Amino acid sequence: MKRLLVLIFALVVAGGALPAAAASRVQPLEHAHAHNDYEHDRPLADALGHGFTSVEADVWLVDGELRVAHDLVDARPGRTLTSLYLEPLAERVRAHGGRVYPRWRESFQLLIDIKSDGPSAYQAVDAALREFRFMLTRWTGGREHDGAVEVVISGNRPRAEMLAQRTRFAGYDGRLGDLGTGTPATFMPLVSDNWANAFTWRGVGPMPAAERAKLQGIVAQAHAAGYRVRFWATPDTPGAAREAVWRELLAAGVDHINTDDLAGLRDFLLTHDPAERRAA
């Protein structure tokens, strides 16, 4: 299975989109989230070639364009949310019978991290999303209608403006402080936070029992309310510490494991995630 995945990835790098037969053999990885996905050589395509089911794009509203970049100085004309993510995802959904991965029925997560002014940028994001409504999860009157792609807004999140919409094509990314507030999952499907805000352990030595219990409690509370869970700023340098943290995240049921190392997380999940081993 691993040799097949390596071959498929080589085809992606060499020739653009995956051939249909090869694409059908890429194994979707339920827990794999591509942090700052746009910094890879081939945004979105590299993540899809590795089976990732969640990607993150930072956006700046500049001269009417939603430009994708981590820093404003790097926000280049034409490198936009639509060109790098929405159009390729739409092409993929059309080609694969209404889903991002063939025969995988779950929604693919597109996490949009707004870096510039929240309300004005969100207005532009909302307008862009409506052009691709056919593939998106939408929320109308508090009810969720599943789509091939579920968009979640992070960063500068205009909560009031999002709450005021009768129909939305994006959910709200909460923080740990939002747990227990009664916010419905139909508004806040995801809760994300900085690992260092809640934990001191960085993967060296055993995880303290109190911190393991805290992590398990966070996940249990979030899942009981219908939220998924993600942490950013977890150790991401290859080595024992990173793997130790990933093991604890997986064991606790964290939904999205954050990484910049696509191949590293893919190999870890194929080796350590029982669900992925069964699928392989």
C-alpha positions in Angstrom: 0.0 0.0 0.0 2.8 2.4 0.9 4.6 1.7 -2.4 1.4 2.5 -4.3 0.9 5.8 -2.5 4.5 6.8 -3.3 3.9 6.0 -7.0 0.6 8.0 -7.0 2.4 11.0 -5.4 5.1 10.8 -8.0 2.5 10.9 -10.7 0.9 14.0 -9.1 4.2 15.9 -9.0 5.2 14.9 -12.5 2.0 15.4 -14.3 -0.5 17.6 -12.6 -3.9 16.1 -11.9 -4.1 12.5 -11.0 -5.3 10.1 -13.7 -8.8 8.8 -12.8 -7.6 5.3 -12.0 -4.8 6.5 -9.8 -7.0 9.1 -8.0 -9.5 6.3 -7.1 -6.7 4.4 -5.3 -5.6 7.3 -3.0 -6.6 6.5 0.5 -8.4 9.4 2.2 -7.0 10.0 5.7 -9.7 11.0 8.1 -7.5 12.9 10.6 -5.0 14.6 8.2 -5.0 18.4 8.1 -2.6 20.3 5.9 -1.6 23.4 7.9 -0.7 26.4 5.6 -1.4 24.1 2.7 -0.7 26.9 0.2 3.1 26.8 1.1 3.5 23.4 -0.6 4.8 23.3 -4.2 1.4 22.4 -5.5 -1.3 23.8 -3.2 -4.2 21.4 -2.7 -2.9 18.9 -5.2 -0.1 17.8 -3.0 -2.5 17.4 -0.1 -5.0 15.4 -2.2 -2.2 13.2 -3.6 -1.4 12.3 0.0 -5.0 11.6 1.0 -5.5 14.6 3.2 -9.2 15.4 4.0 -8.7 18.9 5.4 -6.6 21.9 4.1 -6.0 25.4 5.4 -5.7 28.6 3.3 -4.9 32.0 4.8 -6.5 34.9 2.8 -6.0 38.6 2.5 -8.5 40.9 0.8 -6.3 43.1 -1.5 -7.7 45.2 -4.4 -10.8 43.1 -4.4 -9.0 39.8 -4.6 -8.9 37.1 -1.8 -5.2 36.5 -2.1 -3.7 33.4 -0.4 -0.6 33.9 1.6 0.6 33.8 5.2 1.9 37.3 5.2 0.5 40.4 3.4 3.9 41.0 1.7 3.6 37.7 -0.1 0.0 38.1 -1.2 0.4 38.1 -5.0 -2.2 39.0 -7.7 -3.9 36.0 -9.2 -2.9 33.6 -6.4 -6.4 33.6 -5.0 -8.8 31.4 -3.0 -10.8 30.8 -6.1 -7.9 29.8 -8.4 -6.0 27.7 -5.9 -8.9 26.0 -4.0 -12.4 26.6 -5.1 -12.0 25.9 -8.8 -9.8 22.8 -8.4 -12.1 21.4 -5.8 -15.1 22.0 -8.0 -13.4 20.2 -10.9 -12.6 17.3 -8.6 -16.1 17.1 -7.3 -17.6 17.1 -10.8 -15.1 14.4 -11.9 -15.8 12.1 -8.9 -19.5 11.9 -8.7 -20.2 14.7 -6.3 -17.3 14.0 -3.8 -13.7 15.1 -3.4 -12.5 11.4 -3.2 -14.3 8.6 -5.1 -16.4 6.4 -2.9 -15.5 8.6 0.2 -18.8 10.0 1.4 -17.6 12.4 4.1 -17.2 16.2 3.5 -13.7 17.6 2.8 -12.8 20.5 5.0 -11.6 23.8 3.6 -10.4 25.9 6.6 -10.2 29.6 5.5 -8.1 31.7 7.9 -9.0 35.4 7.4 -5.9 37.5 8.0 -7.3 41.0 7.0 -10.3 42.8 8.3 -12.9 40.2 9.3 -16.2 41.7 8.1 -15.0 43.0 4.8 -13.0 39.9 4.0 -15.8 37.6 5.0 -18.2 39.4 2.7 -15.8 38.7 -0.2 -15.4 35.1 1.0 -19.1 34.6 1.2 -19.6 36.0 -2.4 -16.9 33.7 -3.7 -18.4 30.7 -2.0 -21.8 31.3 -3.4 -20.4 30.8 -6.9 -19.6 27.2 -5.9 -22.7 26.5 -3.8 -23.4 23.3 -5.7 -20.5 21.5 -3.8 -20.6 23.2 -0.4 -22.2 22.3 2.9 -24.8 25.0 3.7 -26.6 26.0 6.9 -30.1 27.4 6.5 -32.3 28.4 9.4 -30.1 26.4 11.8 -30.3 23.2 9.7 -27.2 21.7 8.0 -27.3 20.3 4.4 -24.1 18.3 3.7 -22.0 19.0 0.7 -18.8 17.6 -0.8 -16.8 20.5 0.8 -17.4 22.0 4.2 -15.9 25.5 4.6 -15.0 26.7 8.1 -13.9 30.3 8.8 -10.9 30.8 11.2 -8.6 33.8 12.0 -10.5 37.1 12.0 -14.0 35.5 12.3 -16.9 38.0 12.1 -19.2 36.1 14.5 -22.0 38.7 14.5 -22.1 38.9 10.7 -22.1 35.1 10.3 -24.8 34.7 12.9 -27.0 37.2 11.1 -27.1 35.2 7.9 -30.1 33.0 7.3 -28.1 30.9 4.8 -24.4 30.4 5.3 -21.9 28.5 3.2 -19.3 28.4 6.0 -19.1 27.4 9.6 -17.4 29.2 12.5 -14.1 28.0 14.0 -14.5 28.2 17.8 -11.8 28.3 20.5 -11.6 26.2 23.8 -13.3 29.1 25.6 -16.4 28.4 23.5 -16.8 25.0 24.9 -19.8 24.8 27.3 -21.4 28.0 25.9 -24.2 26.2 24.2 -23.1 27.4 20.7 -24.8 25.0 18.3 -22.7 22.8 16.0 -24.7 24.1 13.1 -22.9 27.4 13.6 -19.6 26.2 15.1 -18.7 22.7 13.7 -15.0 23.0 14.7 -13.1 24.1 17.8 -9.4 24.9 17.3 -6.8 26.3 19.6 -3.0 26.8 20.1 -1.6 23.6 21.8 0.5 25.8 24.1 -2.5 27.6 25.4 -3.7 24.4 27.1 -0.7 22.1 27.4 3.0 22.3 28.5 4.0 18.9 27.2 5.8 19.0 23.9 6.4 15.3 23.4 9.5 14.8 25.5 9.0 12.0 28.0 5.6 10.6 28.9 2.6 12.9 28.7 1.7 14.0 32.2 -1.4 12.1 33.4 -3.2 15.3 34.3 -2.6 16.7 30.8 -3.7 13.5 29.1 -6.9 13.6 31.1 -7.4 17.2 30.2 -7.0 16.5 26.5 -9.4 13.6 26.7 -11.9 15.8 28.5 -11.7 18.5 25.9 -12.3 16.1 23.1 -15.2 14.4 25.0 -16.9 17.7 25.7 -16.5 18.9 22.2 -17.8 15.7 20.6 -20.8 15.6 23.0 -21.8 19.0 21.6 -21.2 17.9 18.0 -17.9 19.8 17.4 -14.7 18.5 15.8 -11.4 19.4 17.4 -8.0 20.7 16.1 -4.9 22.0 17.7 -2.3 24.2 16.0 1.4 24.8 17.0 1.9 21.1 18.0 5.5 19.9 17.5 6.1 19.4 13.8 9.8 18.6 13.5 10.3 15.0 12.5 11.4 12.9 15.4 10.2 11.1 18.5 8.6 14.1 20.2 6.3 14.8 17.2 5.3 11.2 17.0 4.6 11.0 20.7 2.2 14.0 20.4 0.5 12.6 17.3 0.0 9.3 19.2 -1.7 11.1 22.0 -3.9 13.2 19.7 -5.0 10.1 17.8 -5.7 8.2 21.0 -7.7 11.0 22.5 -9.9 11.2 19.3 -8.7 14.6 18.0 -10.3 15.0 14.6 -7.8 16.9 12.7 -4.0 16.5 13.2 -2.2 19.6 12.1 1.0 19.3 10.0 3.2 20.9 7.3 4.8 17.5 6.6 2.3 15.7 4.3 4.3 12.5 3.8 5.3 12.3 7.5 1.7 12.4 8.7 0.4 10.1 6.0 3.0 7.5 6.9 2.2 7.9 10.6 -1.5 7.4 10.1 -1.1 4.4 7.8 1.0 2.8 10.5 -0.8 3.9 13.7 -4.4 4.6 13.0 -6.4 1.4 13.3 -9.1 2.7 10.9 -6.6 3.5 8.2 -4.8 0.2 8.6 -8.1 -1.6 8.1 -8.9 0.5 5.0 -5.4 -0.2 3.6 
